[in-house]
């Protein structure tokens, strides 16, 4: 049997992880000098208020020791391990996992080139392939082949957290909320880059919706504090695509790097003639 391991940016609920046979190797973060461990989606308490007004914020990738303990424990129990990590251009998590897996047979690590619920999409896809009879290596190669079909467009109210985090590709320094202009951002080849700008929240939602093709499936709307805006965005997506979008709150680690006013969508974009996927 194959267990899927991932990091805690994947935005899975605890129930989803249990159903998928997936486990988290959690990231950690600190606010005001107090350390916390990131958990499953919906299980991180009132973190938005905690990090919103705090300047002393830090995040840490899972330690090498955590990966080694997890991999060895699962292998001793007779499981093979497929480890799907946050993009290597956003975190050193992938490098740590690869370093540990190199000494442990029966473990395969894949750089998903994404994060958040895009990573969850690939966990769902991996489990579907395993149920269809794919072995460990076949599943890993199939995920590598389809990872670039996971797309995202999102926007933030303030570029400061992204610039401070160092996770941002070249973006004009003037892009921000001056004159009510909000940047539109995407993840390209695993890195965050600018793809446009919008004036005001209505245009912001319109820019996100226009980027989503009508045959996209699954689709998810992601937010931290902008729940009302997220619900409005999901309703407009359903009107355009005929697909009900999952609404999911991002966790504290991504919140520290993106800011608590992030709003965006992620989707799986089928190739021509390819069947729609689903989160089930």
N, C-alpha and C positions, 0 to 999 in steps of 0.2 A: 504494500500500500504506500501511496505517496502522500506525504504531508506538505502543505504549502506554508512556507514561512515568509513573513513580510515585516516591514517596520510599521510603526504606529501612525505614520502619515496617511495610511491607506484608506482612512475614513470608513472602515467597516464597523458595524455594530457588533457587540459581543455575540448576539444571536446569529448574525450572518456568518461570523467567523466559525462558530460551532457547526453550522450547517454545511459549510464549505470545507471543513477539515483543515482550517487555516489557523495559524498561531501568530501572535505578535512578538517581535523582539523590540521592546519599546525604546523610544527616544526619551531623553530627559530635557527639562528646561528649568530655568531659575528666574525668579522675579523678586527684586529687592533683596537678593542674597539668600532667598529660601529656595531649596531644590524641590522639584516635583517630577513625577514619572507620568508621561503621557499614556493614556489608556484608550479604550475603544471609543468610537463616535458616540456621543451622548452620555459618556461616563466620566467627563472631565470637570464636572462642577461648574461654578461660575467663573471660569477662567477669563472670559472676555472682560469683565470688570477688573479682574486682577491685573491684566496686562495693558489695559487701555491707557491708564495714566502713569504707568511705570516706565522709567527710562533705563533702569538697570535690568536688562533682559538678556538672557543667553540661552542657547540651545546646544545640546550635545547629541551626536549620533550614537547608536548602540556601540558599546565597547566590544573590542575583539573578543574578550573573554566571554561576553554574553553569547556571541555567535558560536564560539567553540563549545560551550556548555550545552547550548540548545542542540546543535548538530550531533554531538556525541551522544547525548541522552536519547534523541530520536533514533539514531542508528543502533544503539544498544537494544532498543525496544523493537527493532526489526523494520523500521520505516525507512524509506528513501525520502529525500528532502529536495523540494524545489523551492529555492529562495528567490523571491521577486522583490527587488529593492527600488527605492526612490532613485530618480535619475542621478547618475554619477557626476553630472555637472551642477547638481544642486547640493550634494552632500558626499562625504567620504564613506557613507554607509556601504556602498557597493564594494569599495576597495577592502574594507574590513572583512566583509563576508567572503570575498574571493580568497583572501589570505587564509582564512580558516578552512574553507572548503577544499583548498589544495591538498591538505593532509588527511582528508576524510573521504574515502570512497563512498559513492552513493549519494552525494550532495551536488546539486547543480545550481549555480547562481546566475540570474539574468538581470541585467541593467534594463529596467523598463522604459527609461528615458521620460518618465512622467512621475506624477505623485498624486496625492489626494484620491478622489474617487476614480480618476483615470487608472490608478494602480489597482483599485478595487475591480474595475472592469476586467483587467487582465487576470486577476485572481479568479473571477467567475469563469472567464474563458478557459483558464488552465484546468479548473475542476471539470468543466464540460468535456474537455479533451481527454482527461484521465478516465472519466466515466465511459467515454467512447472507446477505451482500450489503448490509448497512447501510453507508451512507456515514458520514463523520466526524460531521456534525451530527446525523444520525439516531441514531447510537450514543450520542453525548453526551446527547441528550434522553432516550433510553431508560434510561440509567444514572441520570440525575436522577430519572426516574419511579419507579425501583425501589430507590433507595438506602435508603429508610426501611424496607424489608423486611429489611435486615440488622440483627439484634438481638444483644444481648449481656447477660450477667449475669456478674459476677466479684466476687471477694472478695480482700481483702488482710489481712495479719497486723497491719500498722501503718499508720495513716493519715498519719503524718508526711510521707513523701515526696509524697503527693498534695497535702496542704495547703501544703507548701513550694513546690510547683511552680506553684500558682495555677490548676491545671486543674480544680478541684473546685467544683461548685455548692454551694448552701447545704446543709450537713450538720451535724447536732447535734455539738457538740464532744465529747460523751460517747461517741460511737460509736467503738469501738476494741476492743482486746483485753482490757480490764478485765473481770473475771469470765468470761473466755474467750468474750466476745461478738465476733463478726466481722461487719463490715458487708457487706451485699450491695449492689452498685453496678451501674448500667447507663449506657448512653450514650443520652441523649434529646435530639433536635434537635442532635446533634453535641457535646453537653456531658456531662460525667460528673456523675451525680446519684445519691443514695441511693435504694434501692428496698426495703430491708428489713434485717434483721439475723439472725444465726444464732449459736447457742451451740455451740461445738465444731465439729470438722471433719466429723463425720457429718451434722449439721444443715446445715452449710455446703454440702456436696455435694447434700443433699436440696433445699435452696432453689434451687440452680442448675438441677437436673434438673426441678423442678416448673415452672420458667419456660419450658421448651422444649416447644413443641407436638409432638405425635406425628408430624405430617406435615412437620416441619422437614427441610430438605435443601438444601445440605450443612450439616454440623455440624463444628465444630472445638473441641477442648479446648486451652487455652493455659496455659502455666506458664513459670516461669523455673528455679526450684530444686526445686519440688514434683513431681518426675516420678512418684513412686509414687502420689501423690494424683491426678495427672492421668490415669494409667492406670486407676485405680479409677473415676474419674468417667466416663471414656470407656466402660468396660464397662457401667456403669449406664445411660448414655445409649443404648447399643446395645440393651440389654434393653427399654427403654421404647419407643424409636422404630423399632427394627429397622434402623437406619442406623449404619454404622461411622463413628465420629468420627475425623477427622484429629487427631493429637496434635502440637502444634507449640510449640517454645520461642520465646518472645518475644525481641526483641533488646535491646541495652543501652540505647538511648534510652528506650524505654517502661519498661524496668526501672528506670531512674533516677527516673522519675516515679511509678511504681506500687510499687516495692519488689520485692525478689527473691522474695518469698513469695506473689506474686499467683497466683491460680488462677481460671479461668473458662471460659466457653464462648461461642462465637459461632455464629450460624446464620442461614440464609436462610429466611424465613417466607413460604411461598406464599400468595397470595390465593385466595379461594374459586374452585374450578374451574381453577386454574392448575397447570401441570405442575411437578413437582419439577425443580430444577436440580441440577447436579453439578459437582464440581471435576475436569474432564477436558479 
